[in-house]
Amino acid sequence: MISPDLLDILACPDCHAPVFLDGDSIQCTGRECRRRYPVRDDIPVMLIDESKALDPQAFDEALARRKEKKS
Ligand SMILES: [Zn+2]
């Protein structure tokens, strides 16, 4: 598992927004960026070349999942 402490210090290398764990990927919270980074062997791969930007609707759904978990 990826520790919450590690997630707290990670930021998107593209837009520098905070990130969070969504399923088995790391999701950027930047609305303009929306990049999603893979996790390999429990290590977040924070490389722009390895990431894919979500479309706006999928991004909103990811953020909604994050809020559900917190409450
Ligand atoms: Zn970003």
PDB file of the backbone (N, CA, C, O) and the ligand in Angstrom, with CONECT records:
HET     ZN  A 101       1
ATOM      1  N   MET A   1       0.841  -1.215   0.000  1.00  0.00           N
ATOM      2  CA  MET A   1       0.000   0.000   0.000  1.00  0.00           C
ATOM      3  C   MET A   1       0.870   1.258   0.000  1.00  0.00           C
ATOM      4  O   MET A   1       1.984   1.271   0.523  1.00  0.00           O
ATOM      5  N   ILE A   2       0.333   2.290  -0.592  1.00  0.00           N
ATOM      6  CA  ILE A   2       1.012   3.583  -0.561  1.00  0.00           C
ATOM      7  C   ILE A   2       0.563   4.323   0.693  1.00  0.00           C
ATOM      8  O   ILE A   2      -0.633   4.428   0.964  1.00  0.00           O
ATOM      9  N   SER A   3       1.511   4.827   1.443  1.00  0.00           N
ATOM     10  CA  SER A   3       1.155   5.463   2.708  1.00  0.00           C
ATOM     11  C   SER A   3       0.549   6.843   2.464  1.00  0.00           C
ATOM     12  O   SER A   3       0.940   7.541   1.529  1.00  0.00           O
ATOM     13  N   PRO A   4      -0.410   7.235   3.311  1.00  0.00           N
ATOM     14  CA  PRO A   4      -0.993   8.578   3.195  1.00  0.00           C
ATOM     15  C   PRO A   4       0.068   9.669   3.338  1.00  0.00           C
ATOM     16  O   PRO A   4      -0.045  10.734   2.731  1.00  0.00           O
ATOM     17  N   ASP A   5       1.091   9.403   4.135  1.00  0.00           N
ATOM     18  CA  ASP A   5       2.160  10.401   4.306  1.00  0.00           C
ATOM     19  C   ASP A   5       2.877  10.664   2.988  1.00  0.00           C
ATOM     20  O   ASP A   5       3.223  11.801   2.664  1.00  0.00           O
ATOM     21  N   LEU A   6       3.092   9.589   2.239  1.00  0.00           N
ATOM     22  CA  LEU A   6       3.753   9.756   0.947  1.00  0.00           C
ATOM     23  C   LEU A   6       2.848  10.557   0.006  1.00  0.00           C
ATOM     24  O   LEU A   6       3.306  11.461  -0.692  1.00  0.00           O
ATOM     25  N   LEU A   7       1.575  10.215   0.001  1.00  0.00           N
ATOM     26  CA  LEU A   7       0.642  10.931  -0.883  1.00  0.00           C
ATOM     27  C   LEU A   7       0.605  12.419  -0.548  1.00  0.00           C
ATOM     28  O   LEU A   7       0.456  13.263  -1.432  1.00  0.00           O
ATOM     29  N   ASP A   8       0.744  12.731   0.749  1.00  0.00           N
ATOM     30  CA  ASP A   8       0.689  14.124   1.183  1.00  0.00           C
ATOM     31  C   ASP A   8       1.823  14.961   0.600  1.00  0.00           C
ATOM     32  O   ASP A   8       1.654  16.151   0.333  1.00  0.00           O
ATOM     33  N   ILE A   9       2.977  14.333   0.405  1.00  0.00           N
ATOM     34  CA  ILE A   9       4.109  15.121  -0.084  1.00  0.00           C
ATOM     35  C   ILE A   9       4.251  15.069  -1.603  1.00  0.00           C
ATOM     36  O   ILE A   9       5.039  15.811  -2.188  1.00  0.00           O
ATOM     37  N   LEU A  10       3.482  14.186  -2.231  1.00  0.00           N
ATOM     38  CA  LEU A  10       3.542  14.117  -3.689  1.00  0.00           C
ATOM     39  C   LEU A  10       2.758  15.269  -4.308  1.00  0.00           C
ATOM     40  O   LEU A  10       1.756  15.723  -3.755  1.00  0.00           O
ATOM     41  N   ALA A  11       3.221  15.725  -5.440  1.00  0.00           N
ATOM     42  CA  ALA A  11       2.473  16.718  -6.204  1.00  0.00           C
ATOM     43  C   ALA A  11       2.613  16.375  -7.678  1.00  0.00           C
ATOM     44  O   ALA A  11       3.557  15.700  -8.089  1.00  0.00           O
ATOM     45  N   CYS A  12       1.666  16.847  -8.456  1.00  0.00           N
ATOM     46  CA  CYS A  12       1.714  16.614  -9.892  1.00  0.00           C
ATOM     47  C   CYS A  12       2.953  17.315 -10.479  1.00  0.00           C
ATOM     48  O   CYS A  12       3.149  18.508 -10.251  1.00  0.00           O
ATOM     49  N   PRO A  13       3.778  16.591 -11.224  1.00  0.00           N
ATOM     50  CA  PRO A  13       4.976  17.217 -11.799  1.00  0.00           C
ATOM     51  C   PRO A  13       4.641  18.217 -12.908  1.00  0.00           C
ATOM     52  O   PRO A  13       5.481  19.031 -13.291  1.00  0.00           O
ATOM     53  N   ASP A  14       3.438  18.152 -13.408  1.00  0.00           N
ATOM     54  CA  ASP A  14       3.047  19.064 -14.488  1.00  0.00           C
ATOM     55  C   ASP A  14       2.515  20.380 -13.929  1.00  0.00           C
ATOM     56  O   ASP A  14       3.028  21.448 -14.264  1.00  0.00           O
ATOM     57  N   CYS A  15       1.477  20.310 -13.069  1.00  0.00           N
ATOM     58  CA  CYS A  15       0.831  21.540 -12.592  1.00  0.00           C
ATOM     59  C   CYS A  15       1.087  21.792 -11.101  1.00  0.00           C
ATOM     60  O   CYS A  15       0.696  22.838 -10.582  1.00  0.00           O
ATOM     61  N   HIS A  16       1.735  20.852 -10.406  1.00  0.00           N
ATOM     62  CA  HIS A  16       2.107  21.000  -8.993  1.00  0.00           C
ATOM     63  C   HIS A  16       0.914  21.013  -8.047  1.00  0.00           C
ATOM     64  O   HIS A  16       1.039  21.446  -6.902  1.00  0.00           O
ATOM     65  N   ALA A  17      -0.220  20.552  -8.502  1.00  0.00           N
ATOM     66  CA  ALA A  17      -1.386  20.426  -7.631  1.00  0.00           C
ATOM     67  C   ALA A  17      -1.242  19.166  -6.774  1.00  0.00           C
ATOM     68  O   ALA A  17      -0.508  18.250  -7.144  1.00  0.00           O
ATOM     69  N   PRO A  18      -1.939  19.111  -5.626  1.00  0.00           N
ATOM     70  CA  PRO A  18      -1.950  17.880  -4.826  1.00  0.00           C
ATOM     71  C   PRO A  18      -2.529  16.715  -5.619  1.00  0.00           C
ATOM     72  O   PRO A  18      -3.286  16.907  -6.570  1.00  0.00           O
ATOM     73  N   VAL A  19      -2.164  15.521  -5.215  1.00  0.00           N
ATOM     74  CA  VAL A  19      -2.664  14.317  -5.879  1.00  0.00           C
ATOM     75  C   VAL A  19      -3.319  13.411  -4.845  1.00  0.00           C
ATOM     76  O   VAL A  19      -3.120  13.579  -3.642  1.00  0.00           O
ATOM     77  N   PHE A  20      -4.098  12.452  -5.325  1.00  0.00           N
ATOM     78  CA  PHE A  20      -4.683  11.467  -4.412  1.00  0.00           C
ATOM     79  C   PHE A  20      -4.746  10.115  -5.108  1.00  0.00           C
ATOM     80  O   PHE A  20      -4.666  10.012  -6.332  1.00  0.00           O
ATOM     81  N   LEU A  21      -4.893   9.080  -4.280  1.00  0.00           N
ATOM     82  CA  LEU A  21      -4.971   7.726  -4.804  1.00  0.00           C
ATOM     83  C   LEU A  21      -6.405   7.433  -5.224  1.00  0.00           C
ATOM     84  O   LEU A  21      -7.329   7.548  -4.419  1.00  0.00           O
ATOM     85  N   ASP A  22      -6.589   7.056  -6.477  1.00  0.00           N
ATOM     86  CA  ASP A  22      -7.917   6.701  -6.982  1.00  0.00           C
ATOM     87  C   ASP A  22      -7.812   5.319  -7.612  1.00  0.00           C
ATOM     88  O   ASP A  22      -7.238   5.157  -8.689  1.00  0.00           O
ATOM     89  N   GLY A  23      -8.371   4.327  -6.929  1.00  0.00           N
ATOM     90  CA  GLY A  23      -8.210   2.963  -7.420  1.00  0.00           C
ATOM     91  C   GLY A  23      -6.736   2.590  -7.395  1.00  0.00           C
ATOM     92  O   GLY A  23      -6.095   2.652  -6.345  1.00  0.00           O
ATOM     93  N   ASP A  24      -6.200   2.208  -8.535  1.00  0.00           N
ATOM     94  CA  ASP A  24      -4.787   1.832  -8.569  1.00  0.00           C
ATOM     95  C   ASP A  24      -3.953   2.885  -9.302  1.00  0.00           C
ATOM     96  O   ASP A  24      -2.883   2.576  -9.827  1.00  0.00           O
ATOM     97  N   SER A  25      -4.441   4.121  -9.336  1.00  0.00           N
ATOM     98  CA  SER A  25      -3.703   5.199  -9.983  1.00  0.00           C
ATOM     99  C   SER A  25      -3.623   6.410  -9.070  1.00  0.00           C
ATOM    100  O   SER A  25      -4.371   6.534  -8.100  1.00  0.00           O
ATOM    101  N   ILE A  26      -2.695   7.303  -9.405  1.00  0.00           N
ATOM    102  CA  ILE A  26      -2.564   8.567  -8.686  1.00  0.00           C
ATOM    103  C   ILE A  26      -3.188   9.645  -9.555  1.00  0.00           C
ATOM    104  O   ILE A  26      -2.799   9.837 -10.707  1.00  0.00           O
ATOM    105  N   GLN A  27      -4.159  10.343  -8.987  1.00  0.00           N
ATOM    106  CA  GLN A  27      -4.894  11.340  -9.764  1.00  0.00           C
ATOM    107  C   GLN A  27      -4.517  12.748  -9.320  1.00  0.00           C
ATOM    108  O   GLN A  27      -4.507  13.054  -8.128  1.00  0.00           O
ATOM    109  N   CYS A  28      -4.208  13.599 -10.290  1.00  0.00           N
ATOM    110  CA  CYS A  28      -3.949  15.021 -10.036  1.00  0.00           C
ATOM    111  C   CYS A  28      -5.274  15.739  -9.771  1.00  0.00           C
ATOM    112  O   CYS A  28      -6.288  15.432 -10.398  1.00  0.00           O
ATOM    113  N   THR A  29      -5.260  16.697  -8.839  1.00  0.00           N
ATOM    114  CA  THR A  29      -6.489  17.437  -8.538  1.00  0.00           C
ATOM    115  C   THR A  29      -6.625  18.706  -9.381  1.00  0.00           C
ATOM    116  O   THR A  29      -7.618  19.423  -9.253  1.00  0.00           O
ATOM    117  N   GLY A  30      -5.659  18.991 -10.226  1.00  0.00           N
ATOM    118  CA  GLY A  30      -5.720  20.196 -11.058  1.00  0.00           C
ATOM    119  C   GLY A  30      -6.771  20.061 -12.150  1.00  0.00           C
ATOM    120  O   GLY A  30      -6.722  19.145 -12.970  1.00  0.00           O
ATOM    121  N   ARG A  31      -7.712  20.979 -12.146  1.00  0.00           N
ATOM    122  CA  ARG A  31      -8.827  20.883 -13.082  1.00  0.00           C
ATOM    123  C   ARG A  31      -8.393  21.099 -14.534  1.00  0.00           C
ATOM    124  O   ARG A  31      -8.990  20.547 -15.459  1.00  0.00           O
ATOM    125  N   GLU A  32      -7.361  21.898 -14.719  1.00  0.00           N
ATOM    126  CA  GLU A  32      -6.866  22.146 -16.077  1.00  0.00           C
ATOM    127  C   GLU A  32      -5.974  21.002 -16.564  1.00  0.00           C
ATOM    128  O   GLU A  32      -5.775  20.825 -17.766  1.00  0.00           O
ATOM    129  N   CYS A  33      -5.454  20.247 -15.637  1.00  0.00           N
ATOM    130  CA  CYS A  33      -4.423  19.241 -15.931  1.00  0.00           C
ATOM    131  C   CYS A  33      -5.037  17.843 -16.026  1.00  0.00           C
ATOM    132  O   CYS A  33      -4.956  17.181 -17.061  1.00  0.00           O
ATOM    133  N   ARG A  34      -5.651  17.411 -14.921  1.00  0.00           N
ATOM    134  CA  ARG A  34      -6.418  16.158 -14.857  1.00  0.00           C
ATOM    135  C   ARG A  34      -5.564  14.923 -15.137  1.00  0.00           C
ATOM    136  O   ARG A  34      -6.101  13.884 -15.521  1.00  0.00           O
ATOM    137  N   ARG A  35      -4.255  15.011 -14.955  1.00  0.00           N
ATOM    138  CA  ARG A  35      -3.412  13.866 -15.282  1.00  0.00           C
ATOM    139  C   ARG A  35      -3.549  12.752 -14.260  1.00  0.00           C
ATOM    140  O   ARG A  35      -3.848  12.977 -13.087  1.00  0.00           O
ATOM    141  N   ARG A  36      -3.322  11.554 -14.746  1.00  0.00           N
ATOM    142  CA  ARG A  36      -3.444  10.347 -13.940  1.00  0.00           C
ATOM    143  C   ARG A  36      -2.158   9.557 -14.109  1.00  0.00           C
ATOM    144  O   ARG A  36      -1.727   9.265 -15.225  1.00  0.00           O
ATOM    145  N   TYR A  37      -1.559   9.220 -12.980  1.00  0.00           N
ATOM    146  CA  TYR A  37      -0.248   8.564 -12.998  1.00  0.00           C
ATOM    147  C   TYR A  37      -0.374   7.119 -12.544  1.00  0.00           C
ATOM    148  O   TYR A  37      -1.144   6.818 -11.632  1.00  0.00           O
ATOM    149  N   PRO A  38       0.375   6.227 -13.170  1.00  0.00           N
ATOM    150  CA  PRO A  38       0.301   4.813 -12.775  1.00  0.00           C
ATOM    151  C   PRO A  38       1.043   4.541 -11.478  1.00  0.00           C
ATOM    152  O   PRO A  38       1.900   5.319 -11.059  1.00  0.00           O
ATOM    153  N   VAL A  39       0.699   3.418 -10.849  1.00  0.00           N
ATOM    154  CA  VAL A  39       1.427   2.928  -9.677  1.00  0.00           C
ATOM    155  C   VAL A  39       1.985   1.566 -10.055  1.00  0.00           C
ATOM    156  O   VAL A  39       1.242   0.679 -10.476  1.00  0.00           O
ATOM    157  N   ARG A  40       3.290   1.403  -9.906  1.00  0.00           N
ATOM    158  CA  ARG A  40       3.909   0.112 -10.234  1.00  0.00           C
ATOM    159  C   ARG A  40       4.656  -0.416  -9.017  1.00  0.00           C
ATOM    160  O   ARG A  40       5.517   0.265  -8.460  1.00  0.00           O
ATOM    161  N   ASP A  41       4.320  -1.633  -8.612  1.00  0.00           N
ATOM    162  CA  ASP A  41       4.956  -2.240  -7.425  1.00  0.00           C
ATOM    163  C   ASP A  41       4.840  -1.316  -6.219  1.00  0.00           C
ATOM    164  O   ASP A  41       5.792  -1.154  -5.454  1.00  0.00           O
ATOM    165  N   ASP A  42       3.663  -0.711  -6.056  1.00  0.00           N
ATOM    166  CA  ASP A  42       3.371   0.188  -4.933  1.00  0.00           C
ATOM    167  C   ASP A  42       4.174   1.484  -4.978  1.00  0.00           C
ATOM    168  O   ASP A  42       4.245   2.199  -3.979  1.00  0.00           O
ATOM    169  N   ILE A  43       4.768   1.790  -6.102  1.00  0.00           N
ATOM    170  CA  ILE A  43       5.522   3.039  -6.220  1.00  0.00           C
ATOM    171  C   ILE A  43       4.837   3.934  -7.256  1.00  0.00           C
ATOM    172  O   ILE A  43       4.696   3.548  -8.416  1.00  0.00           O
ATOM    173  N   PRO A  44       4.414   5.124  -6.838  1.00  0.00           N
ATOM    174  CA  PRO A  44       3.792   6.039  -7.796  1.00  0.00           C
ATOM    175  C   PRO A  44       4.798   6.467  -8.862  1.00  0.00           C
ATOM    176  O   PRO A  44       5.915   6.876  -8.545  1.00  0.00           O
ATOM    177  N   VAL A  45       4.402   6.371 -10.103  1.00  0.00           N
ATOM    178  CA  VAL A  45       5.275   6.776 -11.212  1.00  0.00           C
ATOM    179  C   VAL A  45       4.864   8.185 -11.621  1.00  0.00           C
ATOM    180  O   VAL A  45       3.985   8.374 -12.463  1.00  0.00           O
ATOM    181  N   MET A  46       5.520   9.174 -11.005  1.00  0.00           N
ATOM    182  CA  MET A  46       5.121  10.568 -11.210  1.00  0.00           C
ATOM    183  C   MET A  46       5.881  11.167 -12.387  1.00  0.00           C
ATOM    184  O   MET A  46       6.681  12.089 -12.228  1.00  0.00           O
ATOM    185  N   LEU A  47       5.615  10.629 -13.559  1.00  0.00           N
ATOM    186  CA  LEU A  47       6.277  11.100 -14.774  1.00  0.00           C
ATOM    187  C   LEU A  47       5.208  11.536 -15.775  1.00  0.00           C
ATOM    188  O   LEU A  47       4.262  10.798 -16.049  1.00  0.00           O
ATOM    189  N   ILE A  48       5.368  12.722 -16.307  1.00  0.00           N
ATOM    190  CA  ILE A  48       4.380  13.239 -17.256  1.00  0.00           C
ATOM    191  C   ILE A  48       4.264  12.303 -18.461  1.00  0.00           C
ATOM    192  O   ILE A  48       3.170  12.076 -18.979  1.00  0.00           O
ATOM    193  N   ASP A  49       5.391  11.772 -18.893  1.00  0.00           N
ATOM    194  CA  ASP A  49       5.377  10.871 -20.053  1.00  0.00           C
ATOM    195  C   ASP A  49       4.574   9.600 -19.806  1.00  0.00           C
ATOM    196  O   ASP A  49       4.074   8.980 -20.745  1.00  0.00           O
ATOM    197  N   GLU A  50       4.453   9.213 -18.530  1.00  0.00           N
ATOM    198  CA  GLU A  50       3.733   7.983 -18.192  1.00  0.00           C
ATOM    199  C   GLU A  50       2.267   8.257 -17.876  1.00  0.00           C
ATOM    200  O   GLU A  50       1.488   7.323 -17.686  1.00  0.00           O
ATOM    201  N   SER A  51       1.890   9.519 -17.819  1.00  0.00           N
ATOM    202  CA  SER A  51       0.543   9.863 -17.370  1.00  0.00           C
ATOM    203  C   SER A  51      -0.396  10.035 -18.553  1.00  0.00           C
ATOM    204  O   SER A  51       0.005  10.169 -19.709  1.00  0.00           O
ATOM    205  N   LYS A  52      -1.687  10.022 -18.184  1.00  0.00           N
ATOM    206  CA  LYS A  52      -2.729  10.286 -19.176  1.00  0.00           C
ATOM    207  C   LYS A  52      -3.704  11.260 -18.562  1.00  0.00           C
ATOM    208  O   LYS A  52      -4.083  11.101 -17.402  1.00  0.00           O
ATOM    209  N   ALA A  53      -4.123  12.268 -19.313  1.00  0.00           N
ATOM    210  CA  ALA A  53      -5.104  13.212 -18.798  1.00  0.00           C
ATOM    211  C   ALA A  53      -6.505  12.635 -18.964  1.00  0.00           C
ATOM    212  O   ALA A  53      -6.872  12.162 -20.039  1.00  0.00           O
ATOM    213  N   LEU A  54      -7.282  12.682 -17.881  1.00  0.00           N
ATOM    214  CA  LEU A  54      -8.675  12.242 -17.954  1.00  0.00           C
ATOM    215  C   LEU A  54      -9.504  13.271 -18.711  1.00  0.00           C
ATOM    216  O   LEU A  54      -9.147  14.447 -18.771  1.00  0.00           O
ATOM    217  N   ASP A  55     -10.614  12.818 -19.289  1.00  0.00           N
ATOM    218  CA  ASP A  55     -11.532  13.815 -19.827  1.00  0.00           C
ATOM    219  C   ASP A  55     -12.284  14.442 -18.647  1.00  0.00           C
ATOM    220  O   ASP A  55     -12.331  13.856 -17.565  1.00  0.00           O
ATOM    221  N   PRO A  56     -12.872  15.628 -18.848  1.00  0.00           N
ATOM    222  CA  PRO A  56     -13.455  16.373 -17.709  1.00  0.00           C
ATOM    223  C   PRO A  56     -14.483  15.572 -16.923  1.00  0.00           C
ATOM    224  O   PRO A  56     -14.536  15.670 -15.697  1.00  0.00           O
ATOM    225  N   GLN A  57     -15.290  14.792 -17.603  1.00  0.00           N
ATOM    226  CA  GLN A  57     -16.325  14.041 -16.882  1.00  0.00           C
ATOM    227  C   GLN A  57     -15.698  12.970 -15.991  1.00  0.00           C
ATOM    228  O   GLN A  57     -16.098  12.806 -14.839  1.00  0.00           O
ATOM    229  N   ALA A  58     -14.726  12.249 -16.517  1.00  0.00           N
ATOM    230  CA  ALA A  58     -14.054  11.214 -15.723  1.00  0.00           C
ATOM    231  C   ALA A  58     -13.312  11.843 -14.545  1.00  0.00           C
ATOM    232  O   ALA A  58     -13.227  11.254 -13.468  1.00  0.00           O
ATOM    233  N   PHE A  59     -12.783  13.031 -14.760  1.00  0.00           N
ATOM    234  CA  PHE A  59     -12.095  13.748 -13.686  1.00  0.00           C
ATOM    235  C   PHE A  59     -13.069  14.088 -12.556  1.00  0.00           C
ATOM    236  O   PHE A  59     -12.759  13.885 -11.382  1.00  0.00           O
ATOM    237  N   ASP A  60     -14.240  14.603 -12.913  1.00  0.00           N
ATOM    238  CA  ASP A  60     -15.249  14.929 -11.894  1.00  0.00           C
ATOM    239  C   ASP A  60     -15.654  13.683 -11.119  1.00  0.00           C
ATOM    240  O   ASP A  60     -15.857  13.739  -9.906  1.00  0.00           O
ATOM    241  N   GLU A  61     -15.772  12.559 -11.817  1.00  0.00           N
ATOM    242  CA  GLU A  61     -16.148  11.316 -11.145  1.00  0.00           C
ATOM    243  C   GLU A  61     -15.058  10.879 -10.165  1.00  0.00           C
ATOM    244  O   GLU A  61     -15.355  10.395  -9.073  1.00  0.00           O
ATOM    245  N   ALA A  62     -13.815  11.051 -10.556  1.00  0.00           N
ATOM    246  CA  ALA A  62     -12.705  10.689  -9.664  1.00  0.00           C
ATOM    247  C   ALA A  62     -12.732  11.561  -8.415  1.00  0.00           C
ATOM    248  O   ALA A  62     -12.548  11.061  -7.305  1.00  0.00           O
ATOM    249  N   LEU A  63     -12.961  12.861  -8.589  1.00  0.00           N
ATOM    250  CA  LEU A  63     -13.023  13.761  -7.430  1.00  0.00           C
ATOM    251  C   LEU A  63     -14.196  13.395  -6.526  1.00  0.00           C
ATOM    252  O   LEU A  63     -14.087  13.475  -5.303  1.00  0.00           O
ATOM    253  N   ALA A  64     -15.307  12.996  -7.117  1.00  0.00           N
ATOM    254  CA  ALA A  64     -16.477  12.602  -6.328  1.00  0.00           C
ATOM    255  C   ALA A  64     -16.162  11.362  -5.501  1.00  0.00           C
ATOM    256  O   ALA A  64     -16.580  11.257  -4.348  1.00  0.00           O
ATOM    257  N   ARG A  65     -15.427  10.425  -6.087  1.00  0.00           N
ATOM    258  CA  ARG A  65     -15.036   9.220  -5.335  1.00  0.00           C
ATOM    259  C   ARG A  65     -14.164   9.594  -4.142  1.00  0.00           C
ATOM    260  O   ARG A  65     -14.278   9.013  -3.063  1.00  0.00           O
ATOM    261  N   ARG A  66     -13.299  10.566  -4.356  1.00  0.00           N
ATOM    262  CA  ARG A  66     -12.406  10.993  -3.275  1.00  0.00           C
ATOM    263  C   ARG A  66     -13.206  11.575  -2.121  1.00  0.00           C
ATOM    264  O   ARG A  66     -12.925  11.286  -0.958  1.00  0.00           O
ATOM    265  N   LYS A  67     -14.212  12.401  -2.441  1.00  0.00           N
ATOM    266  CA  LYS A  67     -15.024  13.032  -1.383  1.00  0.00           C
ATOM    267  C   LYS A  67     -15.805  11.980  -0.606  1.00  0.00           C
ATOM    268  O   LYS A  67     -15.930  12.066   0.615  1.00  0.00           O
ATOM    269  N   GLU A  68     -16.330  10.985  -1.322  1.00  0.00           N
ATOM    270  CA  GLU A  68     -17.103   9.930  -0.650  1.00  0.00           C
ATOM    271  C   GLU A  68     -16.243   9.215   0.389  1.00  0.00           C
ATOM    272  O   GLU A  68     -16.708   8.901   1.485  1.00  0.00           O
ATOM    273  N   LYS A  69     -15.000   8.964   0.037  1.00  0.00           N
ATOM    274  CA  LYS A  69     -14.121   8.242   0.942  1.00  0.00           C
ATOM    275  C   LYS A  69     -13.834   9.052   2.203  1.00  0.00           C
ATOM    276  O   LYS A  69     -13.724   8.494   3.295  1.00  0.00           O
ATOM    277  N   LYS A  70     -13.717  10.357   2.050  1.00  0.00           N
ATOM    278  CA  LYS A  70     -13.322  11.197   3.180  1.00  0.00           C
ATOM    279  C   LYS A  70     -14.463  11.358   4.188  1.00  0.00           C
ATOM    280  O   LYS A  70     -14.224  11.424   5.394  1.00  0.00           O
ATOM    281  N   SER A  71     -15.682  11.419   3.699  1.00  0.00           N
ATOM    282  CA  SER A  71     -16.791  11.693   4.605  1.00  0.00           C
ATOM    283  C   SER A  71     -17.238  10.425   5.327  1.00  0.00           C
ATOM    284  O   SER A  71     -18.166  10.469   6.135  1.00  0.00           O
TER     285      SER A  71
HETATM  286 ZN    ZN A 101      -1.528  18.117 -12.629  1.00  0.00          ZN2+
END
